[in-house]
Every structure is written in C-alpha cells, then in structure tokens.
C-alpha cells in the first residue's frame, strides 16, 4: 500500500547522522551514555532524550517548511530558489539523513544558485560527508571520533546552507 511507505518513514528513529542527533553523538565523545543501534535500515541514537529530539526536529521541519512555503508564495520568489529551500528544509531537518538525500538537493541547488556561496557551503558539506563515510562500517556502530566530528562539521554546514537558502525568502515578508 502507498501509505506503508509513509508510515515506514514516520516510524523511523533518530538517525546518528542527523542534525538532531549531533548533540548526542558529540556528547558521547565526552562520556555521555549514548549508543547506536541498527533498526529500520539505519544506525539510530539510543539515549535519553532521543525521542524528544526527533519530535523537535520533525516539528522544526514542518514549521520551517510551512513558513518558507507561505513566504515564497507571498513574495513570489523565484521557483527554483523556492523549491530548493523547501527541499532543503526537509532534507536538513528530517530525523533521517542518508547521503543520497544530499544528492537529490545538489542539482536543484546548482540550478538555483550556480557557483554562489550557497553551493560552496553545500559542496563543503558533501566533502565532509564523503570523508565521514570512508570508514562508515568501522566507525558508525562505535561512534568513532573521526566519524562523529566530520558528521558534526557537515551538519553545521548544512545548517548554514539552510539559513542561506531560507532566510532570503522569509526576510521581508509582511506577516
């Protein structure tokens, strides 16, 4: 059934590689009780507060998506930039962030921003993703420091990218 694809995605836990998981996996480096567990096709955070972080991430995603949707419509923003910002809100804030999601974003962003700073930040995030994933199988289960710091850096760049593509659309809207 079509709905099974939606329920499968909405039932997934907080993936280790996501923005919302970053504080957990970084705190693991200083001794916090954080583990990863393979479920639903991905490595997920097992820690106190992970479910709350997942819920906050989903709420932030939905809110940002709706704000960008409305602001873009009210301001009649360029379609490519509007679509890029909407897709970025989902990709960056969703509690599951597989590397292929960034590849979905790349061509749209390239068409919208060319060689602008937005894409320079996105490309830097992709490079950090590649560096983190080189030893994925060895690092992910134990949350190895090299993996964690590269993913944390990538996630910081993704937040910068999200700001760069969403802020111009939201700014100046007469709410």
N, C-alpha and C positions, 0 to 999 in steps of 0.2 A: 504494500500500500504506500501511496505517496506520503501519507502522514508519518509513516515509520521513519523516514529519513529525517523529518523534523524532530520527532521525539528522541531519536538516537542522538542527535546533536545537542538537544537541550538537556539531556540527562548526563552528558559527559562532565567529568570532574575538572578541577583547575589544573591545566597542563603546566608542567615545570617551566616551559619556555615562554610563558605569557607575561604580560606587564604585571598583572595582579599577583603572580607567583614570585616576582622578583624579590620583594622584601623577605619572603620566606626562605628562598634558596640562598640569598646573601646572608641572612641571619644564621643559616646552617654553618657558614664559614667561621662563625664566632661561637659555636657550640650550642645553638638552639636545637630543640628537638624537632627536626624536620627530616622527613624521609620521602622517597619517591616510590611509587607503586605503579606497575603496568596494568591498566584497565582500559577498556573501551578503545583499544588501539593506540594508546599514548601513555607516556610517563606522566603521572599526576602527583601533585603535592599532597602529602599526608602530614597534617599539622593542625594544631588548634587554631581556629580562625580561617582555615582554607575555604570552608563553605561560605562564610561571610564575605571573604574577599571575592569569591566567584560571583556572589549575588551583587555586590557593589560594582564589579566590573560589568556585569550584564546591564545593570541599571544605568551606569555611566554611558555605556554604548548606546542604549535605546534613547536616552536623553540627548546625547550629542547628535545622534542621527536625526532625531526629530527637529532639533534646533537648526541644524545645517539644512535640512530639507525645507523648513519654513523660511529661513533667512534667504536661501538661494532662490526660492520662488518669489519672495517679496522683492528682492533686489534684481531679479532677472539675470542671475550670474551666468557666465559662460558655461555651456552644458558640459564640456569636458572637465573643467575645474570643479564643477558641482558634483558630477559623477565620481570624480577622483576623491573628493572629500567625503562623500557618502560611503564609498567603498573603504576608504582608509579608516573611518570611524568603526566599521565592523571588523576589519582585519586586525587593527591595532588593539582594540578593547575587548574583543571576544575572548572568553576563557580558554579557548583552544587556538593555538597559533602554530600551525605547521608551516614550514618554509615555503611550500608551494603557494600558500596564500599571498606571500610577498611577490611571487612571480605573476600572480593574477593582477596585482596592483601596478607592477612595473610598466607594462605597455600603455596603460591608461594614463598614468602619471607622466610618462615620457611624451605622450601626445599633448597633454595639458600644459606642461611646464618646460619642455625642451631641456636645455642644459642649465636650467635655473637652479638656485640653491636648494629648492625642494628635492630635486632629483639627485643632487650631490649628497644630501643627507640620506636619502633612500638607498643610494648605491653604497654608501659607507655602512649602512645597516646590513645590506646584503653581504658585504665583505666580512663583517663580524659574524654573520650567520654561518657563512662558509667556514671560517676559522673555528667556530664553536663545534660545527658538525663533523669536522675531520676525524675526531675521535669520539663520536657520539656514543657508540656501543660501550666503550670503556668508561666513559665519563658520566653518562646520564643516571644510571642506577645508584651510583655512589655520590652524585652531585659533586664531581671533581672540580676543584677551584678554577682551573683553566676554562672549563666549560661554563661555569657559573659567571665568572667575570666577563667573559665575552658575550654571553647572552644578556647580562645586565647592561653592558655597554650598548649592545644592539637595541635593547628595549628603551634605553634613554634616547637613543637616536630616533626610534620610532615615535616616541612622544614629541620630540622636536618636530619631526616630519608632520605629525598630526596637527600640531599647532600651526605650522607654516601653511598647510592646505585648508584648514578650517577657519582660522582667525580672520582672514580677509573676507570671507563670506559672511561671517557673523557680525564683524565690526561694522558699525554704521547703520545697523537696522533699527528703525524707529519702532520699537516694540510697543 
